[in-house]
Amino acid sequence: AENTTEAESEADHVLRLIKGYNLAYPVYYDLEDKTVESAGKSMISQMAQTYCDKVSAAGYRVGIYASRSWWTSYLNTS
């Protein structure tokens, strides 16, 4: 995704794929990509929040897949 609209679309797509499954693990969102980094920390954080809120609202546990370095460099952890 490059914006919150695309992040929501990605969440919708994942929810279609996992519908009906009782997952043992959380659904993780992987944003570690050079094309995403150019969106900037604020937008990346908004995209992550959008995705996580949508998946969580559907009843699934959700998380962000990232290294510690990427997390602190590209996400607003608040």
All heavy atoms as a GROMACS GRO file, in nm:
protein
  616
    1ALA      N    1   0.083  -0.119   0.000
    1ALA     CA    2   0.000   0.000   0.000
    1ALA      C    3   0.088   0.125   0.000
    1ALA      O    4   0.199   0.124   0.052
    1ALA     CB    5  -0.091   0.000   0.121
    2GLU      N    6   0.034   0.229  -0.057
    2GLU     CA    7   0.103   0.358  -0.056
    2GLU      C    8   0.022   0.465   0.016
    2GLU      O    9   0.066   0.579   0.029
    2GLU     CB   10   0.135   0.401  -0.199
    2GLU     CG   11   0.234   0.307  -0.266
    2GLU     CD   12   0.265   0.348  -0.409
    2GLU    OE1   13   0.219   0.455  -0.454
    2GLU    OE2   14   0.337   0.272  -0.476
    3ASN      N   15  -0.100   0.429   0.059
    3ASN     CA   16  -0.185   0.522   0.132
    3ASN      C   17  -0.289   0.443   0.212
    3ASN      O   18  -0.296   0.320   0.201
    3ASN     CB   19  -0.252   0.621   0.036
    3ASN     CG   20  -0.329   0.551  -0.075
    3ASN    OD1   21  -0.416   0.467  -0.048
    3ASN    ND2   22  -0.297   0.581  -0.200
    4THR      N   23  -0.370   0.512   0.290
    4THR     CA   24  -0.465   0.443   0.376
    4THR      C   25  -0.577   0.374   0.298
    4THR      O   26  -0.626   0.270   0.341
    4THR     CB   27  -0.527   0.539   0.479
    4THR    OG1   28  -0.587   0.649   0.412
    4THR    CG2   29  -0.420   0.589   0.577
    5THR      N   30  -0.613   0.428   0.184
    5THR     CA   31  -0.716   0.363   0.101
    5THR      C   32  -0.666   0.227   0.053
    5THR      O   33  -0.740   0.128   0.057
    5THR     CB   34  -0.752   0.452  -0.020
    5THR    OG1   35  -0.801   0.578   0.029
    5THR    CG2   36  -0.858   0.387  -0.107
    6GLU      N   37  -0.541   0.221   0.010
    6GLU     CA   38  -0.484   0.094  -0.035
    6GLU      C   39  -0.462  -0.001   0.083
    6GLU      O   40  -0.478  -0.122   0.069
    6GLU     CB   41  -0.353   0.119  -0.110
    6GLU     CG   42  -0.376   0.185  -0.244
    6GLU     CD   43  -0.246   0.216  -0.318
    6GLU    OE1   44  -0.137   0.176  -0.271
    6GLU    OE2   45  -0.255   0.283  -0.422
    7ALA      N   46  -0.428   0.051   0.200
    7ALA     CA   47  -0.411  -0.033   0.318
    7ALA      C   48  -0.544  -0.096   0.357
    7ALA      O   49  -0.550  -0.214   0.392
    7ALA     CB   50  -0.355   0.049   0.434
    8GLU      N   51  -0.651  -0.020   0.347
    8GLU     CA   52  -0.784  -0.074   0.376
    8GLU      C   53  -0.822  -0.180   0.273
    8GLU      O   54  -0.879  -0.284   0.307
    8GLU     CB   55  -0.889   0.037   0.378
    8GLU     CG   56  -1.025  -0.013   0.420
    8GLU     CD   57  -1.124   0.098   0.446
    8GLU    OE1   58  -1.092   0.217   0.426
    8GLU    OE2   59  -1.236   0.065   0.486
    9SER      N   60  -0.789  -0.158   0.148
    9SER     CA   61  -0.815  -0.257   0.044
    9SER      C   62  -0.737  -0.385   0.069
    9SER      O   63  -0.790  -0.496   0.049
    9SER     CB   64  -0.777  -0.198  -0.093
    9SER     OG   65  -0.795  -0.293  -0.195
   10GLU      N   66  -0.612  -0.372   0.113
   10GLU     CA   67  -0.532  -0.490   0.146
   10GLU      C   68  -0.594  -0.567   0.262
   10GLU      O   69  -0.600  -0.690   0.260
   10GLU     CB   70  -0.388  -0.450   0.178
   10GLU     CG   71  -0.311  -0.407   0.055
   10GLU     CD   72  -0.167  -0.368   0.085
   10GLU    OE1   73  -0.132  -0.345   0.203
   10GLU    OE2   74  -0.090  -0.360  -0.012
   11ALA      N   75  -0.644  -0.495   0.362
   11ALA     CA   76  -0.710  -0.560   0.475
   11ALA      C   77  -0.835  -0.633   0.428
   11ALA      O   78  -0.860  -0.748   0.468
   11ALA     CB   79  -0.745  -0.457   0.582
   12ASP      N   80  -0.913  -0.569   0.342
   12ASP     CA   81  -1.034  -0.633   0.287
   12ASP      C   82  -0.999  -0.761   0.213
   12ASP      O   83  -1.068  -0.862   0.225
   12ASP     CB   84  -1.108  -0.538   0.193
   12ASP     CG   85  -1.178  -0.424   0.265
   12ASP    OD1   86  -1.209  -0.439   0.386
   12ASP    OD2   87  -1.200  -0.319   0.201
   13HIS      N   88  -0.892  -0.757   0.135
   13HIS     CA   89  -0.849  -0.874   0.058
   13HIS      C   90  -0.809  -0.988   0.152
   13HIS      O   91  -0.850  -1.103   0.132
   13HIS     CB   92  -0.733  -0.838  -0.034
   13HIS     CG   93  -0.684  -0.952  -0.115
   13HIS    ND1   94  -0.758  -1.010  -0.215
   13HIS    CD2   95  -0.567  -1.020  -0.110
   13HIS    CE1   96  -0.689  -1.110  -0.267
   13HIS    NE2   97  -0.573  -1.119  -0.206
   14VAL      N   98  -0.732  -0.957   0.254
   14VAL     CA   99  -0.690  -1.059   0.350
   14VAL      C  100  -0.813  -1.117   0.421
   14VAL      O  101  -0.823  -1.238   0.438
   14VAL     CB  102  -0.589  -1.001   0.452
   14VAL    CG1  103  -0.570  -1.094   0.571
   14VAL    CG2  104  -0.457  -0.974   0.384
   15LEU      N  105  -0.906  -1.032   0.458
   15LEU     CA  106  -1.027  -1.080   0.526
   15LEU      C  107  -1.108  -1.174   0.437
   15LEU      O  108  -1.165  -1.272   0.485
   15LEU     CB  109  -1.111  -0.963   0.575
   15LEU     CG  110  -1.049  -0.883   0.690
   15LEU    CD1  111  -1.131  -0.757   0.718
   15LEU    CD2  112  -1.035  -0.969   0.814
   16ARG      N  113  -1.110  -1.146   0.307
   16ARG     CA  114  -1.178  -1.238   0.214
   16ARG      C  115  -1.108  -1.374   0.212
   16ARG      O  116  -1.172  -1.478   0.207
   16ARG     CB  117  -1.182  -1.179   0.073
   16ARG     CG  118  -1.288  -1.075   0.051
   16ARG     CD  119  -1.306  -1.037  -0.097
   16ARG     NE  120  -1.185  -0.985  -0.159
   16ARG     CZ  121  -1.147  -0.857  -0.156
   16ARG    NH1  122  -1.220  -0.768  -0.092
   16ARG    NH2  123  -1.037  -0.819  -0.217
   17LEU      N  124  -0.975  -1.372   0.216
   17LEU     CA  125  -0.898  -1.496   0.209
   17LEU      C  126  -0.910  -1.581   0.336
   17LEU      O  127  -0.904  -1.704   0.328
   17LEU     CB  128  -0.750  -1.465   0.183
   17LEU     CG  129  -0.717  -1.406   0.046
   17LEU    CD1  130  -0.570  -1.364   0.041
   17LEU    CD2  131  -0.748  -1.504  -0.065
   18ILE      N  132  -0.924  -1.517   0.450
   18ILE     CA  133  -0.926  -1.593   0.576
   18ILE      C  134  -1.066  -1.615   0.630
   18ILE      O  135  -1.082  -1.679   0.735
   18ILE     CB  136  -0.836  -1.525   0.683
   18ILE    CG1  137  -0.887  -1.386   0.720
   18ILE    CG2  138  -0.691  -1.523   0.637
   18ILE    CD1  139  -0.807  -1.319   0.832
   19LYS      N  140  -1.165  -1.565   0.561
   19LYS     CA  141  -1.304  -1.579   0.607
   19LYS      C  142  -1.336  -1.727   0.633
   19LYS      O  143  -1.308  -1.814   0.552
   19LYS     CB  144  -1.400  -1.524   0.503
   19LYS     CG  145  -1.544  -1.525   0.550
   19LYS     CD  146  -1.636  -1.463   0.447
   19LYS     CE  147  -1.779  -1.465   0.500
   19LYS     NZ  148  -1.869  -1.395   0.410
   20GLY      N  149  -1.394  -1.752   0.750
   20GLY     CA  150  -1.434  -1.887   0.785
   20GLY      C  151  -1.327  -1.969   0.854
   20GLY      O  152  -1.355  -2.079   0.900
   21TYR      N  153  -1.206  -1.917   0.861
   21TYR     CA  154  -1.097  -1.990   0.927
   21TYR      C  155  -1.086  -1.945   1.072
   21TYR      O  156  -1.100  -1.827   1.103
   21TYR     CB  157  -0.963  -1.965   0.857
   21TYR     CG  158  -0.952  -2.034   0.724
   21TYR    CD1  159  -0.984  -1.967   0.606
   21TYR    CD2  160  -0.908  -2.165   0.715
   21TYR    CE1  161  -0.974  -2.030   0.484
   21TYR    CE2  162  -0.898  -2.229   0.593
   21TYR     CZ  163  -0.931  -2.160   0.478
   21TYR     OH  164  -0.920  -2.222   0.357
   22ASN      N  165  -1.057  -2.038   1.159
   22ASN     CA  166  -1.029  -2.009   1.299
   22ASN      C  167  -0.877  -2.011   1.313
   22ASN      O  168  -0.818  -2.116   1.336
   22ASN     CB  169  -1.096  -2.113   1.389
   22ASN     CG  170  -1.078  -2.080   1.535
   22ASN    OD1  171  -1.042  -1.968   1.570
   22ASN    ND2  172  -1.103  -2.177   1.620
   23LEU      N  173  -0.814  -1.897   1.299
   23LEU     CA  174  -0.669  -1.888   1.295
   23LEU      C  175  -0.607  -1.902   1.434
   23LEU      O  176  -0.657  -1.845   1.530
   23LEU     CB  177  -0.625  -1.756   1.234
   23LEU     CG  178  -0.676  -1.728   1.092
   23LEU    CD1  179  -0.625  -1.592   1.044
   23LEU    CD2  180  -0.636  -1.837   0.997
   24ALA      N  181  -0.499  -1.977   1.440
   24ALA     CA  182  -0.427  -1.995   1.566
   24ALA      C  183  -0.328  -1.881   1.592
   24ALA      O  184  -0.288  -1.858   1.705
   24ALA     CB  185  -0.352  -2.128   1.564
   25TYR      N  186  -0.290  -1.810   1.488
   25TYR     CA  187  -0.191  -1.703   1.499
   25TYR      C  188  -0.251  -1.572   1.449
   25TYR      O  189  -0.346  -1.572   1.370
   25TYR     CB  190  -0.067  -1.736   1.417
   25TYR     CG  191   0.007  -1.857   1.469
   25TYR    CD1  192  -0.008  -1.981   1.408
   25TYR    CD2  193   0.089  -1.848   1.580
   25TYR    CE1  194   0.057  -2.093   1.456
   25TYR    CE2  195   0.156  -1.960   1.628
   25TYR     CZ  196   0.140  -2.081   1.566
   25TYR     OH  197   0.205  -2.191   1.614
   26PRO      N  198  -0.192  -1.461   1.490
   26PRO     CA  199  -0.239  -1.331   1.441
   26PRO      C  200  -0.215  -1.315   1.291
   26PRO      O  201  -0.132  -1.385   1.232
   26PRO     CB  202  -0.154  -1.230   1.518
   26PRO     CG  203  -0.099  -1.304   1.634
   26PRO     CD  204  -0.087  -1.447   1.591
   27VAL      N  205  -0.284  -1.221   1.233
   27VAL     CA  206  -0.263  -1.182   1.093
   27VAL      C  207  -0.164  -1.065   1.096
   27VAL      O  208  -0.191  -0.963   1.158
   27VAL     CB  209  -0.396  -1.137   1.029
   27VAL    CG1  210  -0.374  -1.090   0.886
   27VAL    CG2  211  -0.499  -1.249   1.035
   28TYR      N  212  -0.050  -1.084   1.033
   28TYR     CA  213   0.053  -0.980   1.035
   28TYR      C  214   0.055  -0.900   0.907
   28TYR      O  215   0.032  -0.952   0.798
   28TYR     CB  216   0.192  -1.043   1.058
   28TYR     CG  217   0.211  -1.085   1.201
   28TYR    CD1  218   0.177  -1.212   1.243
   28TYR    CD2  219   0.259  -0.994   1.294
   28TYR    CE1  220   0.193  -1.249   1.376
   28TYR    CE2  221   0.276  -1.031   1.427
   28TYR     CZ  222   0.242  -1.158   1.466
   28TYR     OH  223   0.256  -1.194   1.597
   29TYR      N  224   0.084  -0.771   0.922
   29TYR     CA  225   0.096  -0.679   0.809
   29TYR      C  226   0.243  -0.648   0.791
   29TYR      O  227   0.308  -0.595   0.882
   29TYR     CB  228   0.017  -0.553   0.840
   29TYR     CG  229  -0.009  -0.460   0.724
   29TYR    CD1  230  -0.028  -0.507   0.595
   29TYR    CD2  231  -0.017  -0.324   0.745
   29TYR    CE1  232  -0.054  -0.421   0.490
   29TYR    CE2  233  -0.045  -0.237   0.641
   29TYR     CZ  234  -0.062  -0.286   0.514
   29TYR     OH  235  -0.089  -0.200   0.410
   30ASP      N  236   0.298  -0.681   0.675
   30ASP     CA  237   0.439  -0.658   0.646
   30ASP      C  238   0.452  -0.534   0.559
   30ASP      O  239   0.410  -0.534   0.444
   30ASP     CB  240   0.498  -0.781   0.575
   30ASP     CG  241   0.647  -0.771   0.553
   30ASP    OD1  242   0.706  -0.666   0.585
   30ASP    OD2  243   0.706  -0.869   0.504
   31LEU      N  244   0.510  -0.432   0.614
   31LEU     CA  245   0.528  -0.305   0.542
   31LEU      C  246   0.674  -0.280   0.503
   31LEU      O  247   0.705  -0.176   0.446
   31LEU     CB  248   0.481  -0.189   0.631
   31LEU     CG  249   0.331  -0.183   0.658
   31LEU    CD1  250   0.303  -0.094   0.779
   31LEU    CD2  251   0.259  -0.133   0.538
   32GLU      N  252   0.763  -0.372   0.536
   32GLU     CA  253   0.906  -0.351   0.509
   32GLU      C  254   0.936  -0.364   0.360
   32GLU      O  255   0.969  -0.471   0.311
   32GLU     CB  256   0.990  -0.453   0.586
   32GLU     CG  257   0.992  -0.430   0.734
   32GLU     CD  258   1.079  -0.532   0.804
   32GLU    OE1  259   1.055  -0.653   0.785
   32GLU    OE2  260   1.170  -0.491   0.877
   33ASP      N  261   0.924  -0.253   0.291
   33ASP     CA  262   0.952  -0.250   0.148
   33ASP      C  263   0.998  -0.110   0.112
   33ASP      O  264   0.947  -0.011   0.165
   33ASP     CB  265   0.826  -0.287   0.069
   33ASP     CG  266   0.854  -0.307  -0.077
   33ASP    OD1  267   0.846  -0.207  -0.152
   33ASP    OD2  268   0.885  -0.420  -0.117
   34LYS      N  269   1.094  -0.101   0.023
   34LYS     CA  270   1.149   0.030  -0.016
   34LYS      C  271   1.040   0.123  -0.070
   34LYS      O  272   1.044   0.243  -0.047
   34LYS     CB  273   1.260   0.013  -0.120
   34LYS     CG  274   1.384  -0.052  -0.066
   34LYS     CD  275   1.454   0.038   0.032
   34LYS     CE  276   1.580  -0.028   0.082
   34LYS     NZ  277   1.631   0.034   0.202
   35THR      N  278   0.943   0.069  -0.143
   35THR     CA  279   0.837   0.154  -0.199
   35THR      C  280   0.749   0.213  -0.089
   35THR      O  281   0.697   0.323  -0.104
   35THR     CB  282   0.750   0.077  -0.300
   35THR    OG1  283   0.689  -0.033  -0.232
   35THR    CG2  284   0.831   0.027  -0.417
   36VAL      N  285   0.734   0.144   0.020
   36VAL     CA  286   0.653   0.194   0.132
   36VAL      C  287   0.729   0.302   0.208
   36VAL      O  288   0.670   0.402   0.251
   36VAL     CB  289   0.613   0.079   0.227
   36VAL    CG1  290   0.545   0.131   0.352
   36VAL    CG2  291   0.524  -0.020   0.156
   37GLU      N  292   0.858   0.286   0.223
   37GLU     CA  293   0.938   0.380   0.300
   37GLU      C  294   0.926   0.523   0.248
   37GLU      O  295   0.930   0.618   0.325
   37GLU     CB  296   1.084   0.337   0.300
   37GLU     CG  297   1.108   0.209   0.378
   37GLU     CD  298   1.249   0.155   0.364
   37GLU    OE1  299   1.336   0.222   0.303
   37GLU    OE2  300   1.273   0.044   0.416
   38SER      N  301   0.907   0.539   0.119
   38SER     CA  302   0.896   0.674   0.062
   38SER      C  303   0.768   0.746   0.103
   38SER      O  304   0.758   0.867   0.088
   38SER     CB  305   0.907   0.667  -0.091
   38SER     OG  306   0.797   0.597  -0.144
   39ALA      N  307   0.672   0.674   0.158
   39ALA     CA  308   0.547   0.736   0.204
   39ALA      C  309   0.569   0.821   0.329
   39ALA      O  310   0.489   0.910   0.358
   39ALA     CB  311   0.441   0.630   0.231
   40GLY      N  312   0.675   0.794   0.402
   40GLY     CA  313   0.705   0.871   0.523
   40GLY      C  314   0.643   0.811   0.647
   40GLY      O  315   0.545   0.736   0.642
   41LYS      N  316   0.702   0.846   0.760
   41LYS     CA  317   0.666   0.786   0.889
   41LYS      C  318   0.518   0.807   0.925
   41LYS      O  319   0.450   0.715   0.970
   41LYS     CB  320   0.756   0.844   0.996
   41LYS     CG  321   0.754   0.771   1.127
   41LYS     CD  322   0.863   0.824   1.220
   41LYS     CE  323   0.876   0.736   1.342
   41LYS     NZ  324   0.993   0.769   1.423
   42SER      N  325   0.467   0.926   0.904
   42SER     CA  326   0.328   0.954   0.939
   42SER      C  327   0.231   0.870   0.856
   42SER      O  328   0.138   0.809   0.910
   42SER     CB  329   0.298   1.104   0.919
   42SER     OG  330   0.163   1.130   0.949
   43MET      N  331   0.251   0.865   0.724
   43MET     CA  332   0.161   0.789   0.638
   43MET      C  333   0.175   0.640   0.664
   43MET      O  334   0.074   0.567   0.667
   43MET     CB  335   0.188   0.819   0.490
   43MET     CG  336   0.101   0.738   0.394
   43MET     SD  337  -0.078   0.750   0.423
   43MET     CE  338  -0.108   0.919   0.377
   44ILE      N  339   0.295   0.591   0.683
   44ILE     CA  340   0.315   0.448   0.712
   44ILE      C  341   0.241   0.412   0.840
   44ILE      O  342   0.175   0.308   0.848
   44ILE     CB  343   0.464   0.414   0.720
   44ILE    CG1  344   0.530   0.429   0.583
   44ILE    CG2  345   0.483   0.271   0.773
   44ILE    CD1  346   0.682   0.422   0.586
   45SER      N  347   0.251   0.497   0.940
   45SER     CA  348   0.182   0.472   1.066
   45SER      C  349   0.031   0.472   1.047
   45SER      O  350  -0.040   0.388   1.104
   45SER     CB  351   0.222   0.577   1.170
   45SER     OG  352   0.360   0.569   1.196
   46GLN      N  353  -0.020   0.563   0.966
   46GLN     CA  354  -0.163   0.567   0.937
   46GLN      C  355  -0.208   0.442   0.862
   46GLN      O  356  -0.316   0.388   0.888
   46GLN     CB  357  -0.198   0.692   0.856
   46GLN     CG  358  -0.186   0.821   0.933
   46GLN     CD  359  -0.210   0.940   0.843
   46GLN    OE1  360  -0.306   0.946   0.770
   46GLN    NE2  361  -0.119   1.037   0.849
   47MET      N  362  -0.125   0.397   0.767
   47MET     CA  363  -0.158   0.275   0.692
   47MET      C  364  -0.162   0.155   0.785
   47MET      O  365  -0.254   0.072   0.777
   47MET     CB  366  -0.058   0.252   0.579
   47MET     CG  367  -0.067   0.354   0.468
   47MET     SD  368   0.040   0.322   0.324
   47MET     CE  369   0.198   0.288   0.393
   48ALA      N  370  -0.063   0.145   0.874
   48ALA     CA  371  -0.058   0.034   0.968
   48ALA      C  372  -0.181   0.035   1.059
   48ALA      O  373  -0.243  -0.069   1.082
   48ALA     CB  374   0.070   0.042   1.051
   49GLN      N  375  -0.218   0.153   1.108
   49GLN     CA  376  -0.334   0.165   1.196
   49GLN      C  377  -0.462   0.128   1.121
   49GLN      O  378  -0.547   0.057   1.175
   49GLN     CB  379  -0.344   0.308   1.250
   49GLN     CG  380  -0.446   0.323   1.360
   49GLN     CD  381  -0.402   0.252   1.486
   49GLN    OE1  382  -0.296   0.280   1.539
   49GLN    NE2  383  -0.483   0.160   1.536
   50THR      N  384  -0.475   0.173   0.999
   50THR     CA  385  -0.593   0.142   0.918
   50THR      C  386  -0.607  -0.008   0.899
   50THR      O  387  -0.715  -0.065   0.919
   50THR     CB  388  -0.582   0.212   0.780
   50THR    OG1  389  -0.581   0.354   0.801
   50THR    CG2  390  -0.698   0.175   0.689
   51TYR      N  391  -0.499  -0.072   0.858
   51TYR     CA  392  -0.501  -0.217   0.836
   51TYR      C  393  -0.534  -0.291   0.965
   51TYR      O  394  -0.623  -0.377   0.968
   51TYR     CB  395  -0.365  -0.262   0.782
   51TYR     CG  396  -0.357  -0.409   0.754
   51TYR    CD1  397  -0.387  -0.458   0.628
   51TYR    CD2  398  -0.320  -0.499   0.853
   51TYR    CE1  399  -0.380  -0.594   0.601
   51TYR    CE2  400  -0.312  -0.635   0.828
   51TYR     CZ  401  -0.342  -0.682   0.702
   51TYR     OH  402  -0.335  -0.817   0.676
   52CYS      N  403  -0.464  -0.257   1.072
   52CYS     CA  404  -0.483  -0.327   1.199
   52CYS      C  405  -0.624  -0.307   1.254
   52CYS      O  406  -0.685  -0.402   1.304
   52CYS     CB  407  -0.379  -0.281   1.300
   52CYS     SG  408  -0.213  -0.340   1.263
   53ASP      N  409  -0.676  -0.187   1.244
   53ASP     CA  410  -0.812  -0.161   1.292
   53ASP      C  411  -0.914  -0.244   1.217
   53ASP      O  412  -1.006  -0.300   1.277
   53ASP     CB  413  -0.846  -0.012   1.280
   53ASP     CG  414  -0.775   0.076   1.381
   53ASP    OD1  415  -0.715   0.022   1.476
   53ASP    OD2  416  -0.779   0.199   1.362
   54LYS      N  417  -0.899  -0.253   1.086
   54LYS     CA  418  -0.994  -0.327   1.002
   54LYS      C  419  -0.991  -0.476   1.034
   54LYS      O  420  -1.095  -0.539   1.050
   54LYS     CB  421  -0.962  -0.303   0.855
   54LYS     CG  422  -1.055  -0.365   0.757
   54LYS     CD  423  -1.162  -0.267   0.718
   54LYS     CE  424  -1.253  -0.327   0.614
   54LYS     NZ  425  -1.342  -0.230   0.559
   55VAL      N  426  -0.873  -0.534   1.043
   55VAL     CA  427  -0.860  -0.677   1.070
   55VAL      C  428  -0.906  -0.708   1.213
   55VAL      O  429  -0.976  -0.807   1.237
   55VAL     CB  430  -0.715  -0.725   1.044
   55VAL    CG1  431  -0.696  -0.869   1.087
   55VAL    CG2  432  -0.681  -0.709   0.896
   56SER      N  433  -0.870  -0.623   1.306
   56SER     CA  434  -0.911  -0.642   1.445
   56SER      C  435  -1.063  -0.633   1.460
   56SER      O  436  -1.124  -0.712   1.532
   56SER     CB  437  -0.842  -0.537   1.533
   56SER     OG  438  -0.880  -0.552   1.667
   57ALA      N  439  -1.124  -0.538   1.392
   57ALA     CA  440  -1.269  -0.521   1.398
   57ALA      C  441  -1.342  -0.644   1.344
   57ALA      O  442  -1.457  -0.670   1.383
   57ALA     CB  443  -1.311  -0.397   1.321
   58ALA      N  444  -1.276  -0.720   1.258
   58ALA     CA  445  -1.335  -0.842   1.203
   58ALA      C  446  -1.318  -0.960   1.298
   58ALA      O  447  -1.362  -1.071   1.269
   58ALA     CB  448  -1.273  -0.874   1.067
   59GLY      N  449  -1.252  -0.936   1.413
   59GLY     CA  450  -1.241  -1.039   1.514
   59GLY      C  451  -1.110  -1.118   1.514
   59GLY      O  452  -1.098  -1.217   1.586
   60TYR      N  453  -1.014  -1.074   1.437
   60TYR     CA  454  -0.885  -1.143   1.431
   60TYR      C  455  -0.780  -1.067   1.512
   60TYR      O  456  -0.784  -0.944   1.520
   60TYR     CB  457  -0.837  -1.156   1.287
   60TYR     CG  458  -0.925  -1.242   1.203
   60TYR    CD1  459  -1.023  -1.188   1.122
   60TYR    CD2  460  -0.911  -1.381   1.203
   60TYR    CE1  461  -1.106  -1.269   1.044
   60TYR    CE2  462  -0.992  -1.462   1.126
   60TYR     CZ  463  -1.090  -1.405   1.047
   60TYR     OH  464  -1.170  -1.485   0.971
   61ARG      N  465  -0.685  -1.140   1.567
   61ARG     CA  466  -0.568  -1.076   1.628
   61ARG      C  467  -0.479  -1.030   1.513
   61ARG      O  468  -0.468  -1.098   1.412
   61ARG     CB  469  -0.493  -1.173   1.718
   61ARG     CG  470  -0.574  -1.211   1.843
   61ARG     CD  471  -0.500  -1.307   1.933
   61ARG     NE  472  -0.475  -1.432   1.860
   61ARG     CZ  473  -0.368  -1.508   1.877
   61ARG    NH1  474  -0.274  -1.474   1.963
   61ARG    NH2  475  -0.353  -1.619   1.808
   62VAL      N  476  -0.416  -0.917   1.531
   62VAL     CA  477  -0.338  -0.858   1.423
   62VAL      C  478  -0.208  -0.802   1.477
   62VAL      O  479  -0.198  -0.768   1.595
   62VAL     CB  480  -0.422  -0.748   1.351
   62VAL    CG1  481  -0.448  -0.631   1.441
   62VAL    CG2  482  -0.357  -0.704   1.221
   63GLY      N  483  -0.107  -0.796   1.391
   63GLY     CA  484   0.021  -0.739   1.429
   63GLY      C  485   0.095  -0.686   1.309
   63GLY      O  486   0.054  -0.704   1.195
   64ILE      N  487   0.203  -0.616   1.335
   64ILE     CA  488   0.290  -0.562   1.231
   64ILE      C  489   0.418  -0.645   1.230
   64ILE      O  490   0.481  -0.664   1.334
   64ILE     CB  491   0.326  -0.414   1.259
   64ILE    CG1  492   0.200  -0.329   1.270
   64ILE    CG2  493   0.422  -0.361   1.153
   64ILE    CD1  494   0.120  -0.318   1.143
   65TYR      N  495   0.455  -0.694   1.113
   65TYR     CA  496   0.580  -0.767   1.096
   65TYR      C  497   0.687  -0.665   1.059
   65TYR      O  498   0.676  -0.596   0.957
   65TYR     CB  499   0.566  -0.872   0.986
   65TYR     CG  500   0.697  -0.939   0.954
   65TYR    CD1  501   0.738  -1.050   1.026
   65TYR    CD2  502   0.780  -0.890   0.853
   65TYR    CE1  503   0.861  -1.110   1.000
   65TYR    CE2  504   0.901  -0.950   0.825
   65TYR     CZ  505   0.941  -1.060   0.899
   65TYR     OH  506   1.061  -1.119   0.873
   66ALA      N  507   0.791  -0.655   1.143
   66ALA     CA  508   0.899  -0.561   1.113
   66ALA      C  509   1.018  -0.589   1.205
   66ALA      O  510   1.000  -0.635   1.318
   66ALA     CB  511   0.853  -0.417   1.133
   67SER      N  512   1.134  -0.556   1.156
   67SER     CA  513   1.252  -0.561   1.244
   67SER      C  514   1.244  -0.443   1.341
   67SER      O  515   1.173  -0.345   1.317
   67SER     CB  516   1.380  -0.550   1.161
   67SER     OG  517   1.390  -0.421   1.104
   68ARG      N  518   1.318  -0.452   1.449
   68ARG     CA  519   1.319  -0.342   1.547
   68ARG      C  520   1.367  -0.212   1.483
   68ARG      O  521   1.312  -0.105   1.506
   68ARG     CB  522   1.408  -0.378   1.665
   68ARG     CG  523   1.410  -0.267   1.771
   68ARG     CD  524   1.507  -0.301   1.884
   68ARG     NE  525   1.465  -0.422   1.950
   68ARG     CZ  526   1.418  -0.427   2.074
   68ARG    NH1  527   1.410  -0.316   2.144
   68ARG    NH2  528   1.383  -0.541   2.128
   69SER      N  529   1.469  -0.222   1.401
   69SER     CA  530   1.523  -0.104   1.334
   69SER      C  531   1.420  -0.039   1.243
   69SER      O  532   1.401   0.083   1.245
   69SER     CB  533   1.647  -0.143   1.253
   69SER     OG  534   1.690  -0.036   1.174
   70TRP      N  535   1.350  -0.119   1.163
   70TRP     CA  536   1.248  -0.064   1.073
   70TRP      C  537   1.135  -0.004   1.154
   70TRP      O  538   1.086   0.103   1.124
   70TRP     CB  539   1.197  -0.174   0.978
   70TRP     CG  540   1.124  -0.118   0.861
   70TRP    CD1  541   1.176  -0.089   0.739
   70TRP    CD2  542   0.985  -0.084   0.854
   70TRP    NE1  543   1.077  -0.038   0.656
   70TRP    CE2  544   0.960  -0.034   0.726
   70TRP    CE3  545   0.879  -0.090   0.944
   70TRP    CZ2  546   0.834   0.010   0.684
   70TRP    CZ3  547   0.754  -0.046   0.904
   70TRP    CH2  548   0.732   0.002   0.775
   71TRP      N  549   1.093  -0.076   1.259
   71TRP     CA  550   0.984  -0.030   1.344
   71TRP      C  551   1.013   0.110   1.400
   71TRP      O  552   0.929   0.199   1.393
   71TRP     CB  553   0.963  -0.130   1.457
   71TRP     CG  554   0.850  -0.097   1.550
   71TRP    CD1  555   0.853  -0.008   1.653
   71TRP    CD2  556   0.718  -0.150   1.548
   71TRP    NE1  557   0.731  -0.003   1.716
   71TRP    CE2  558   0.646  -0.090   1.654
   71TRP    CE3  559   0.654  -0.245   1.468
   71TRP    CZ2  560   0.514  -0.120   1.680
   71TRP    CZ3  561   0.522  -0.274   1.496
   71TRP    CH2  562   0.453  -0.213   1.599
   72THR      N  563   1.132   0.128   1.455
   72THR     CA  564   1.163   0.257   1.517
   72THR      C  565   1.193   0.366   1.414
   72THR      O  566   1.176   0.484   1.444
   72THR     CB  567   1.282   0.244   1.614
   72THR    OG1  568   1.396   0.194   1.543
   72THR    CG2  569   1.248   0.152   1.730
   73SER      N  570   1.232   0.327   1.294
   73SER     CA  571   1.264   0.426   1.191
   73SER      C  572   1.143   0.472   1.110
   73SER      O  573   1.138   0.585   1.064
   73SER     CB  574   1.367   0.368   1.092
   73SER     OG  575   1.488   0.342   1.159
   74TYR      N  576   1.043   0.383   1.094
   74TYR     CA  577   0.934   0.413   1.002
   74TYR      C  578   0.794   0.412   1.062
   74TYR      O  579   0.697   0.438   0.992
   74TYR     CB  580   0.938   0.314   0.885
   74TYR     CG  581   1.062   0.332   0.800
   74TYR    CD1  582   1.169   0.246   0.813
   74TYR    CD2  583   1.074   0.438   0.712
   74TYR    CE1  584   1.284   0.263   0.738
   74TYR    CE2  585   1.187   0.457   0.637
   74TYR     CZ  586   1.293   0.369   0.650
   74TYR     OH  587   1.406   0.387   0.576
   75LEU      N  588   0.781   0.383   1.192
   75LEU     CA  589   0.649   0.384   1.254
   75LEU      C  590   0.648   0.477   1.374
   75LEU      O  591   0.743   0.484   1.450
   75LEU     CB  592   0.609   0.244   1.300
   75LEU     CG  593   0.567   0.145   1.193
   75LEU    CD1  594   0.548   0.007   1.255
   75LEU    CD2  595   0.440   0.190   1.124
   76ASN      N  596   0.536   0.545   1.392
   76ASN     CA  597   0.511   0.620   1.514
   76ASN      C  598   0.448   0.521   1.612
   76ASN      O  599   0.334   0.483   1.597
   76ASN     CB  600   0.414   0.737   1.491
   76ASN     CG  601   0.472   0.843   1.402
   76ASN    OD1  602   0.591   0.870   1.406
   76ASN    ND2  603   0.389   0.904   1.321
   77THR      N  604   0.526   0.479   1.709
   77THR     CA  605   0.478   0.371   1.796
   77THR      C  606   0.371   0.414   1.894
   77THR      O  607   0.308   0.332   1.957
   77THR     CB  608   0.595   0.307   1.872
   77THR    OG1  609   0.662   0.409   1.946
   77THR    CG2  610   0.691   0.239   1.777
   78SER      N  611   0.347   0.542   1.908
   78SER     CA  612   0.241   0.587   1.999
   78SER      C  613   0.107   0.547   1.942
   78SER      O  614   0.011   0.531   2.012
   78SER     CB  615   0.247   0.737   2.019
   78SER     OG  616   0.229   0.806   1.895
   0.00000   0.00000   0.00000
